[in-house]
Amino acid sequence: MKHLLENWRKHLNEQRDQRPRKEPTPFKSKAQKRYKKKRKQNDIYSTVSGHKNLKSGAPFSTTPQRSGTDRLRFENTLLENIGRATRLSIFDFDETIAFTTGVINVINKETGETFQTKSQEEFDTIKDDDRYEFDFSPLDQVNDATENPNVTSIMRERLSDPDTQVMVLTARAPISIDDIHRTLRTFDKPIETSDIIMIGVEGKNKGNYLANVVLSKYDNIEEIEFYDDSQGNIDDMIQIKKELDSVDRQIKFNIYLVKHGTPELVSM
């Protein structure tokens, strides 16, 4: 009798192992858990979006939104560094620190049409158009990066200044930050990144991020340097400068548009 029961249990276990298994949904897969943790760490995470079909892992039905900017989560960088700085030097990554290849997937919400933007200029022309949703996942990894010495030479100087905090503020998603660290460390003359604050805003307004997340908390910052190849990001930063001037927040701004790899001062 005991032998029969053991054989029966063995048979049941074998049958269970042969049952078809459901593919994990994106929120249960190991990869998604890593991405979720990373986005939470950088305070950029969806709270209002959902999947059309959890079983198939269909795309988000609404545009993911920032969960909040009330707390600073500058990865694992010691916040006391920025708390002592008087100057904040902010650098974009793509086409500023380095020349890279990559695209952004675009979905027309009205027609369902999909296409890709392959340059900052193309993205700038449509980024504020409510008809479109943007998928930044092709930029999760850095591909074919070539150093731009016109900008990295400035970055190296700022890193050697104890009164300056260096920040990389990229339109990429937070998941790309590890690759950006790696890229800077593998330049011919490696850039040590342990003291650099790196933030991925995933296409959001960089000027608003600076004002609402950084300057609202740190009143020790007296000077801002901003380097970016996007005219849209430059305009957003100039707008923040004007708003700060209107409330008598005395901060010196030097805003540089990086054209074909060369920084040009456009506002101060």
N, C-alpha and C positions, 0 to 999 in steps of 0.2 A: 504493500500500500504506500509506504514511504517513498519507494522508488518511483511509483506511478505519479505521485504528487510532484516530485522533483522534475520528472520529465515534462509534466504539464506546465510547471512554472517556466522551464527552459523554453518550451514551445511558445508560451505567451510572450516572453521577452524577445524571442526572435521575430515574432509577428509585429511587435511594437517597433522594433528597429527598422522594419521594412516599410512602415507606413510613410506616405509622402509628407515631407516637412515643408512648412510654409517658409518662404523667404523672409528674413527679418525686415521689418519696416525700417525706413531711414532713421527713425528716432530710437530704434532698438539695436541697430547694428553697431559694431565696435567702432567703425570709422566715424559714424555720426555722433557717438558719445564723445569721441575725441574733439570733433569740431565744436560740439555744444559746449564743452568745457572751455575751449579756447575762446569762443565768442563771449562767454560769460566773464572770463578773466579780463577781457578788454572792454567790457561793458557795452558790447554791441551784440544784441541778441533779439530774436523775434519774440514778441509776446502776443501779436494779434493775427499772425498768419497761420494757415493750416493747409493740409494736403487735400487735393481733390479726391484722391483714392489712396488710402493708406496701404492697401495690399500691393498696389503696383508701384508705390513711391512716386506718384505723379507730381508735377511741379507745384510750387506754392500757388494757392488761389488768390492770395493778396500779397502785396509787397511787404517784405519783412521790415519792421521798424525798430529803431533803437529802443532798448528797454529803459534807458534813463541815463542821465549824465550827472547825477547828484554825487557820485563817488568817482574818484580817480582810480583807475586800475592800470597803471603803467607797467604791465607785466610784473616782473620781479625787481624792477629797478628801485633802489632806495629813494623814497620821496624826499628825504632830507637833502638830496643833491639839488633838486629844483628849488627847494625852500631856501637855499642859500644863494642862488644865482640872481644876478641883476640883468643878465641878457639871456634871451631864449632864441636860439638859432634853429629855424625850422626848414627842413629840406624835403621836397618831394623825392620820390624814388625814380619812377620811370621817366626817361628822357631828361632827367635832371642829375641825379647821382650816377645813373647808368642808362645806357641805351639798351633796350630789350625788345623782344618780340612777344606779342600777345594780342588777344582780341577780347571783346566783351560781347556776349550774346544778347540780342535785343528781340523782344516780342511785342508786336503790335496788338494791344488788348482788344481792339475793335475788329481786326481782320484775322488775327491769328498768324499773320505773316511773321517769319523770323529772319533775321539777318545779323550781321556782325559789324561792329565798328573796329577799325584797325589803327586808329590814330586818336590822339587827344582832341584834335580839332573836330573830328566826326562826332565824338561823344559829347563835346561841349554844345554842339548845335541842337542836340535832342535831349540832353539830360534833365531839363526842366519841363519836358512835354509829358503831360499826364497820360497820353495815349500809350506810352511805352513802359514795359517792365524790363529790368536789366539783370542779367545773370553774370556775376563776376567770377564764377568758378574756374573759367579758363586761366585766370590770373592767380590761382591758388599757389602755383609754383612759378619760380623765376626761370625764364628760358633765355639762353644766348645773351647773357648780360656782358656788356663792355663798359668799362669804367670811363666816366667823363671827368678827366683831370681838372678841367676848368672849375668844377664844383667841388670835387673831393679834396682838392688842395685847400679850399676854404674850410671844409669840414674838419680836416686834420688840424688846422690852426685853431678852430673853435674848441676842439676837444682838449687842446693843451692849455686853454684858458680856464683857470679855476672859477672865474666869475660867470662863465657861460655854460648853460645847459643845452645840449644838442638834442634835437628831436627829428625823427623821420616820420612824416605825416603823409601817408599814401592813400590813394583811392582804392587800393586793393582791399580784400577782406582780411580780417585778423589772422586767418589760417596761413596767410602768406608770410607772416612775420619771421618765422623760423628760416625760411629760404632767403629772406633779405639779410638776416644776420649772417648766414653762411656765405652769401655772395660778397658782402663787404669784407669778410675775413679771408676770402680767396683771391682778392685783387693782388696784382704783382707786388704792391706794397700794402700788406693787409691793414685794414682798419679795425682796431679793437672796438667791439660794440657793447661791452659790458656796461658802459656809462651812458649809452644812447637810449633815449626813450623812443620806442617805436609803436606807432598807432596805425591801425587799418580802419578807415572810416567807411569803406565799402560804398564809395560814390557820394557820400553825404557832404554837406557844406563845411569846408575846412575853417572858414572864418567863424562860423557859429561854434564849432568845436573849440577853437581857441578861446573865444569869449566866454562860453557857457561852462566849459569844463576846466580850463586852465586858469585864466585870468580871474575868474570869479573866486577862486580859492587862494591864489598866490598873488598878494599885493606887493611882493618884493621885486617883481619883474619891472624893470624900467625901460628896457629896449627889446624890440622884436625884429629879428631878421627873417625874411621869408623868401624862399627860392622855389619857383614852380614854373613848369613849361605851359601850364594851362591859363589862358587869358581869363576863363571863367573863374578859376580859383583866385587869380590875381584880383579880379573885380570884387569877389566876395571878401577878400582880406582888406581891400581899400574901404569897403563899406563898413567893416568892423572898426577900422581906424577912425572913420568919421563919427561913428556912434560913440566911441570912447571919448573922442574930443568933445562931443556935445555934453558929456556928463563930467567933464573936467578930470578924466582919468589920464594923467600925464604920462604917456608912454611914447617913446620915440620909435617910429617904424621905418625900416628900410626894406622895401618890397622889390624883389627882382624877378623879372620875367626871363626865363631861360629859353633863348631862341637859338636853335641849331647848336645847343650845347654851351652857349655863351651867356652868362648872366648880364642883364641890362637893368639898371636901376630905373624904376618907373614911378615910384612914389616914396616920399620920405617926410 
